[in-house]
Amino acid sequence: MARPPVVSGKKLIQALIKVGFEVVHQKGSHVSLRGMTPDGMRRTVVPLHKELAKGTLSDIIRQTGLTKQDLIQLLGRN
């Protein structure tokens, strides 16, 4: 399985917005997003760090219903 890419919180938010997620609110350095997927409404929180930890990124990928490959393709379009 592909390793998750090294990505900043800002870049990840931009990628999630491309697939239909929207920023709901922000508290400090954490941004809450919401988006509709074929499985229903999904929510996640993205910290605005320069580099997200691999576990944090993996959890966000799981919470959004994307695959690592989907995310790599989205980040390639930035």
N, C-alpha and C positions, 0 to 999 in steps of 0.2 A: 504494500500500500504506500502511496506517496506521502512524504512528510509534509506537514503543513508549512507554508512559506513564512518567512520572517516578515512581519507587517506591523505598521503603526496603527493605533486606534483610529486616527483620522482617515487613513487609507481604507481601513476596513469599513468604516461608516459609509464612505463614498461608494464602495462596492455594493454594500447592502441596499443603499438607496437605488442603485441601478436595477436591482431585482424587485423593487416595489416596497421596500421597507421605508418607514417614515420616522423621523425623530419625534418622540412624544414629549420628552423633557430632559433636562440636564440638571444634575445636582453635583456641584463641584467638578471633579474630573471624570465623572461617569455619565454616559449618555444612554438613555433608554430608547429603544426602537421597537416598532411594532410593524408587522407585515402579514399579509394574507398569503397563504400557501395552499396547495391542493389539500393538505391535511387540516386546514383551518387556520385560525389566527395564531401567530407566533410572536413571542416577545423575547427580547434579550437586552442585556446591558453591556456596553462596550466602554472600557476605561480608555481615556485619552493618553495612553503611554506612548513613548517613542518606539518601543518594541514590546509587543504583547508576548507574554510567556506562552510556551507551546501548549500547556494544559488549558490556559484561559482561552486561547484561540480554538482549541479542539472543542471545548464546551460551547463556545459561541456558534461554531459550525453545526454542532449537534442541535442546539436550540433553534436555529434558523431553518433546519431541514435541508441545508445544502450539503454537498459532498466536498471533499478536499479538492477534487478535480474542478468542480464548479467554481470554487473560490479562486483557484489558480487562474482559470480562464478570465474571471471578472477582473482580477488584479492585473492581468496582462493587457487589458483594454484601457487602463488608467493613463 
